[in-house]
Each structure stands twice: as structure tokens, then as C-alpha cells.
Amino acid sequence: MDYFQLKDGVLHAEDVALSRIAEEVGTPVYVYSRATLERHARVFRDALSGLHDPHIAFAVKANPNLAVLKVLANEGYGADVVSSGELARALAAGMKPADIVFSGVGKTHSELLHGLEAGIGQFNIESEEEGYELAAIAERHGSRAACALRVNPDVDARTHEKISTGKRENKFGVPLDRAAEIYTRLAQEDGLDMRGVAVHIGSQLSTLEPLETAFEKVGALIAELRDKGCAVTHADLGGGLGVPYKAGEKMPSPEEYGSMVARVTAKWDVRLMFEPGRVIAGNAGVLLTRVIRSKRSGNGPPFVVVDAAMNDLARPAMYGAWHDFDAVAPTGDRMTAHIVGPICETGDTFAMDRECDALVAGDLAVFRTAGAYGATMASSYNSRGFVAEVLVDGDCFAVVADRIAAAAIMDAERVPDWLG
Ligand SMILES: *Cc1c(COP(=O)(O)O)cnc(C)c1O
């Protein structure tokens, strides 16, 4: 459920008409709803209430905006970060260092050091080599790094191949059949406090079975580790829960996920950790855009050219993803159209042959479910700027990320004298 609804014929974010935001901030612009973020955060937490003291870390990569992180920090969420930049954001948003988990397959020396110096709660180690490097840094630093070993369970998440992370051929984690020996060796390092295992098999999962299969394998690994005399007090189950991108689409609910987790992990005797991203932020944001013009070529449907493009919202071009597309002030008339951006690349297509609200030049429309993996994946391709972001709270709103003009990006470039 979200708070983007029609009121008096105009699409609102909570109590703010999107037409007002377009007038005051311009388009394209990402619009997030605080009430929706809070609702999703609470629904997810409530779904885990049967577990003992679960730790929930929002996957910052889904939406790293500081105001969004602050909303989630206020809800008691920690952060799952995958770079120094994300770590800095989580800290700036007021997340407690102890509630921050550092994931990622290629943490650099300076990123490992940054995490140690910040006193973060846990490193999710993705290889034996990374473990030794972190151990050395921690010893030099006179500290011990709390760690989980990320395992690759070789489970097909049955999602888009580019966001599947738990198959043997994917780059993530250590192979399950080598996990116990690696864990045992790393546990002997003075600089490491090996305390658990971590798993994350992919994103936008539409069924729970792959997760359940992966968790069962993790449960068996925990038993094996304890048999070998290793301590295991934590298990990080990652994120991955899918969200509906099409109105009416069915996805596993947080409640179904929570009860599956409770059932599978009943005898684990660990503190469970979670890293939800998309399920918290996805439906809490839209990308608001204006139609530049409609053009016809041949006999097919018209091309509706909007002012948002693949550089602002990459998912359709990158994953062939679907985003519902609705008019801000629908007339009731419908049309079939190709929805495209202005970028000089055929990949800059949001939808082909889409049945949608009738739109003409100047009309406003939204791409829904753009709150996760939206603004954060933007680029300045075609020398377009970076889109502004707005957070709505009831009947007020604030610009929470300025639009970065193409001219400002150009300002950061230099032509050396020797080019004449
Ligand atoms: C991306 C990612 C997540 C979040 O995935 P969602 O599908 O957005 O919930 C969690 N953990 C790790 C390690 C990730 O890479």
C-alpha cells in the first residue's frame, strides 16, 4: 500500500498535488512519501515480531538519499552499506555505527579501515582473502572486527539475471562447500571476531522457495560450524523481497516471509539480521515527468516523448523493467503509446505498446514504484543533469536533493592549457 492516490481528479503524494511539486520544483523529479516509507518499515518489522530481537538494516543502495535514511533511522533501522560513500551517508543520517553492516565483494583497504574506524557493527566478508586483509588492518588498529562470512548457496533466485547473486557462477560470497574450512581458519585470526554467516541471493524475488532453500543450507552450515567448535551467534539473511511493479501483481507479503523465516530458523539460536531495500523504498517513490510532445511515425501507436529519460530511471533500459505509467490529471480517456525519453539511444524506452491514460504535450505523468534503484542509478548521459528529489510529509514537502544542472557538471571539467 502507498500514499500516491487521486484526490479530486489529481494524483497526490499524501496531501500534496503532484502538479504543485512540478510547478515549484520542475520536472523530472523524484517524489517520495514519508508516510509510505514509515508504513513499509513498520510492516516489515511487525512481520518479524515473532523472532527474538531481529536486526534490520536498510540496504542503502536502494535509496541513499539522506532524508530517506533519516526517516528509516527514526524507525530504528540500521544500514547495510556497500561502499565508503554509503557508510558516510548512513552515519550522516544518524544511524548508529553499531547498527551498520558493511557488505560488498570489493571493499578496498581504505573502505575496510573506514568501517573499523567508524566502529561499525559487522563486516560481511566475501572471501578468505578479504578476511585476512581485514584481520591485518584490525590488528594494526588495535581492534577486532565483528564479521559474518557471506556464503554463496548456489540457489537460483529466479529473478532477472543481472540482480541474481546466489548462483555458483555469481561473484558473491564463498562457495558453501568451502565455507566451513574458511570460517574455521578466519576464526583463528586475532583481528577477527567471526560471529556468523550471511546470505543474499538476489533482488526482486517473486517467490519464497529460493529463499527458503538458501536459508536451509545456511542452517545446515551453522550446525556444521558448531560441530567443528566454532561460535555462531548471528545469521544475516539479506534482502531480496520483491514488490509489485504492476497494479494487482501478487508478491509474497512481509508476513509470509516472516513466518517462513520463523519456521526455518526456529532452532538456530542466533540473532537474525535482515537487509531489506526495495520492499521498503520501492513503492514509496514515483518519478514525476512532463510530456514534451507526441509524435507519430508510420501507422503504429504514437511515441509519447517525456522529459525523464534512461539516465534518470535506468531500470527499463537496464533490466527491461516495467513501471506503471499514469497521468497526474487523468481525463478518463485511454490510449496505446510507446513511452520514450529524449536520449539519443533506442534503449531510452520506458514502454512499448503501453495502454495508458491519454496524454498530450505539457501533461504530467508518473512512473510508479521508482523509490528504489531509481535516483541512485542516475547518470548524466547526454549531458543531462541529475534529477531533484522531494520528500512529502502530509501537506508539506521539501526538496531533499537539489537538481544538479548540466552546467555544474561541466564546471568540474578542465581543458589543459597544452591543448591550446
Ligand atoms: C542489494 C542488496 C540488498 C537489498 O536487496 P533488495 O532486493 O533491495 O531487498 C541486501 N543485501 C545485499 C548484500 C545487497 O547487495
The ligand as an SDF file (V2000), in Angstrom:
LIG
                    3D

 15 15  0  0  0  0  0  0  0  0999 V2000
   21.1030   -5.1880   -2.8380 C   0  0  0  0  0  0  0  0  0  0  0  0
   21.3400   -5.8970   -1.5540 C   0  0  0  0  0  0  0  0  0  0  0  0
   20.3150   -5.9620   -0.5970 C   0  0  0  0  0  0  0  0  0  0  0  0
   18.9400   -5.3930   -0.8160 C   0  0  0  0  0  0  0  0  0  0  0  0
   18.2190   -6.0740   -1.7970 O   0  0  0  0  0  0  0  0  0  0  0  0
   16.6680   -5.7340   -2.0070 P   0  0  0  0  0  0  0  0  0  0  0  0
   16.2560   -6.6480   -3.0850 O   0  0  0  0  0  0  0  0  0  0  0  0
   16.5870   -4.3070   -2.4030 O   0  0  0  0  0  0  0  0  0  0  0  0
   15.9720   -6.0120   -0.7300 O   0  0  0  0  0  0  0  0  0  0  0  0
   20.6030   -6.5740    0.6000 C   0  0  0  0  0  0  0  0  0  0  0  0
   21.8250   -7.1170    0.8510 N   0  0  0  0  0  0  0  0  0  0  0  0
   22.8180   -7.0710   -0.0500 C   0  0  0  0  0  0  0  0  0  0  0  0
   24.1290   -7.6750    0.2890 C   0  0  0  0  0  0  0  0  0  0  0  0
   22.6150   -6.4630   -1.2790 C   0  0  0  0  0  0  0  0  0  0  0  0
   23.6010   -6.4330   -2.1810 O   0  0  0  0  0  0  0  0  0  0  0  0
  1  2  1  0
  2  3  1  0
  2 14  2  0
  3  4  1  0
  3 10  2  0
  4  5  1  0
  5  6  1  0
  6  7  2  0
  6  8  1  0
  6  9  1  0
 10 11  1  0
 11 12  2  0
 12 13  1  0
 12 14  1  0
 14 15  1  0
M  END
$$$$
